[in-house]
Amino acid sequence: MRQLLIILIALGFQFVNAQSPTITTVILVRHAEKGTDDLKDPELSEVGKQRAQRLAQVLQETHVDAIYSTPYKRTRNTVTPLAEAKGLSIATYDPSKKEEIDQLLQKFAGGTIVVAGHSNTVPGFANYLTGKTEFQNFDDSDYDNLLVVTVVQKGKLAKTVWLTY
């Protein structure tokens, strides 16, 4: 009788674990302050380099499975210190291609992804994940936003925590 009870409890735990939702965390960050060396694809300014280091410090205790950036120097350089600290490479994504966002969610389901974008792409990315339109483009002088989006089901079950760093 005791063995049967233990088996039923073990099966119950397996059922509960099988029914647990998969939660994917997407950390969205706008690139740090940009320099004035190139109008189309500038490097980070000195202040921006310091902010990129601060991002790595803020996320130093956070497990990160992947890091994505748009193909611009300012976004890549914003997450480079983090990538180096975590021993990860930086993959490129196109924020205008929603299927790429869907692929990220599928590939890293249950994990944590850091995504660097722009003042006009990070809010849209968050809105796409949550299925709401609560985020507007960031001001051009606003570089310290960090949106942490936990996604159970894209567009329906997602929650955002808005931080600054």
Backbone torsions as a table, in degrees:
resi	resn	phi	psi	omega
1	MET	NA	-41.4	-179.8
2	ARG	-64.5	-39.9	179.2
3	GLN	-64.4	-39.4	178.6
4	LEU	-63.4	-41.3	177.9
5	LEU	-63.0	-43.3	178.7
6	ILE	-63.1	-43.1	178.9
7	ILE	-62.9	-42.7	179.7
8	LEU	-64.8	-40.6	177.4
9	ILE	-63.8	-44.8	179.2
10	ALA	-61.1	-43.0	177.9
11	LEU	-64.9	-37.2	177.7
12	GLY	-62.1	-42.9	177.3
13	PHE	-63.2	-40.6	178.3
14	GLN	-63.4	-39.5	178.6
15	PHE	-64.1	-44.7	179.5
16	VAL	-61.7	-45.0	179.2
17	ASN	-63.9	-37.7	179.8
18	ALA	-67.9	-26.8	-178.1
19	GLN	-90.4	-7.8	-179.1
20	SER	-66.6	136.3	-179.8
21	PRO	-72.6	152.5	174.9
22	THR	-87.3	123.6	-179.5
23	ILE	-110.7	121.4	177.6
24	THR	-108.1	134.3	179.8
25	THR	-107.8	127.6	177.8
26	VAL	-118.1	119.0	178.9
27	ILE	-101.5	112.3	-176.7
28	LEU	-102.1	131.3	-179.3
29	VAL	-137.6	138.0	172.9
30	ARG	-80.3	150.1	177.6
31	HIS	-57.1	155.3	178.9
32	ALA	-75.3	178.1	-176.9
33	GLU	-54.7	131.7	-177.2
34	LYS	-96.3	154.8	177.7
35	GLY	-82.6	-171.9	-178.3
36	THR	-118.7	17.9	-175.1
37	ASP	-75.6	-22.3	-176.3
38	ASP	-153.9	126.1	-177.6
39	LEU	-67.0	-36.3	-176.1
40	LYS	-86.4	-38.3	-175.2
41	ASP	-144.2	70.7	-177.0
42	PRO	-75.9	155.3	170.3
43	GLU	-74.4	175.5	172.7
44	LEU	-78.0	147.2	172.8
45	SER	-74.1	175.1	177.2
46	GLU	-61.4	-40.9	176.8
47	VAL	-63.3	-40.5	178.0
48	GLY	-63.5	-38.7	177.4
49	LYS	-64.2	-38.2	177.6
50	GLN	-66.0	-39.3	178.9
51	ARG	-66.5	-38.9	178.1
52	ALA	-60.9	-40.1	176.2
53	GLN	-64.9	-39.4	179.5
54	ARG	-64.5	-38.4	177.0
55	LEU	-59.5	-45.0	178.4
56	ALA	-61.2	-37.8	178.2
57	GLN	-68.4	-42.7	-179.7
58	VAL	-61.0	-37.6	-176.1
59	LEU	-99.6	12.4	-175.1
60	GLN	-60.8	-31.8	-179.5
61	GLU	-95.3	2.3	-178.4
62	THR	-93.7	128.7	174.5
63	HIS	-70.7	129.1	-179.9
64	VAL	-124.5	128.3	179.8
65	ASP	-91.4	-29.3	-177.2
66	ALA	-157.6	153.3	177.3
67	ILE	-129.7	129.0	-179.9
68	TYR	-123.4	151.0	-179.7
69	SER	-147.8	152.7	168.2
70	THR	-69.7	168.1	-172.7
71	PRO	-79.5	19.4	-177.4
72	TYR	-98.2	151.1	-179.0
73	LYS	-56.9	-43.6	-174.5
74	ARG	-65.2	-34.6	178.1
75	THR	-77.3	-45.1	178.8
76	ARG	-59.7	-44.5	-177.4
77	ASN	-70.6	-23.4	176.2
78	THR	-67.1	-37.2	-177.8
79	VAL	-100.7	-0.9	-179.9
80	THR	-60.9	-46.6	178.1
81	PRO	-59.8	-37.0	177.4
82	LEU	-66.1	-46.2	179.8
83	ALA	-60.0	-42.5	179.0
84	GLU	-64.3	-42.4	179.8
85	ALA	-65.3	-33.3	-178.1
86	LYS	-92.3	-8.4	-177.7
87	GLY	70.0	33.2	-178.6
88	LEU	-115.1	154.2	171.9
89	SER	-90.5	163.0	179.5
90	ILE	-103.4	119.9	176.9
91	ALA	-92.3	156.0	-179.5
92	THR	-102.1	143.4	175.8
93	TYR	-137.3	161.6	177.0
94	ASP	-113.8	109.0	-175.4
95	PRO	-64.2	-15.9	179.2
96	SER	-81.1	-11.8	-179.3
97	LYS	-101.5	98.3	-177.0
98	LYS	-60.8	-29.2	179.1
99	GLU	-65.1	-28.4	176.3
100	GLU	-69.1	-38.4	176.9
101	ILE	-64.2	-43.6	177.9
102	ASP	-60.4	-40.5	178.9
103	GLN	-65.0	-38.2	176.6
104	LEU	-60.6	-46.4	-179.3
105	LEU	-62.4	-39.2	-179.5
106	GLN	-72.1	-45.1	-176.8
107	LYS	-64.8	-37.1	-175.9
108	PHE	-113.7	30.6	179.2
109	ALA	-54.5	128.7	-179.3
110	GLY	85.5	-1.6	-178.1
111	GLY	-108.3	-166.1	179.4
112	THR	-126.0	128.3	-178.3
113	ILE	-122.3	133.8	172.9
114	VAL	-103.6	130.1	-177.2
115	VAL	-127.6	122.1	177.8
116	ALA	-99.5	133.6	-179.6
117	GLY	-144.5	-148.3	-171.2
118	HIS	-127.6	171.4	-178.3
119	SER	-59.7	-26.1	-178.4
120	ASN	-105.6	3.2	177.8
121	THR	-116.6	-34.2	-179.1
122	VAL	-61.3	-48.4	178.8
123	PRO	-60.5	-40.8	178.5
124	GLY	-64.4	-38.2	177.3
125	PHE	-61.3	-46.7	179.0
126	ALA	-62.3	-43.6	178.6
127	ASN	-61.4	-39.7	179.3
128	TYR	-63.7	-41.9	-179.6
129	LEU	-66.8	-39.2	-176.0
130	THR	-88.1	-19.3	-176.7
131	GLY	77.5	15.5	179.9
132	LYS	-122.9	170.3	176.4
133	THR	-119.6	50.6	-177.1
134	GLU	-85.4	-15.3	-177.4
135	PHE	-109.2	129.6	176.9
136	GLN	-103.1	163.9	177.6
137	ASN	-52.8	142.3	177.3
138	PHE	-74.7	152.3	173.8
139	ASP	-63.0	147.1	-178.3
140	ASP	-59.0	-25.4	-178.8
141	SER	-95.1	7.1	-175.2
142	ASP	-102.3	107.6	-174.6
143	TYR	-117.2	0.9	-169.8
144	ASP	-106.2	14.7	-179.0
145	ASN	-80.5	139.2	176.4
146	LEU	-135.9	111.2	-179.7
147	LEU	-102.7	121.7	178.6
148	VAL	-106.6	110.9	-176.1
149	VAL	-110.3	121.2	174.3
150	THR	-100.1	125.5	-172.4
151	VAL	-118.6	121.1	171.0
152	VAL	-97.7	-45.7	175.8
153	GLN	-141.4	115.9	-176.5
154	LYS	-53.4	131.2	176.2
155	GLY	82.7	-8.4	-177.8
156	LYS	-131.2	-53.5	-177.3
157	LEU	-116.6	86.0	178.9
158	ALA	-148.7	147.2	-179.1
159	LYS	-135.3	144.8	-177.4
160	THR	-119.3	136.8	169.6
161	VAL	-113.2	124.6	-176.9
162	TRP	-103.5	115.9	-179.4
163	LEU	-119.7	166.6	170.0
164	THR	-125.5	154.3	-179.9
165	TYR	-138.6	NA	NA
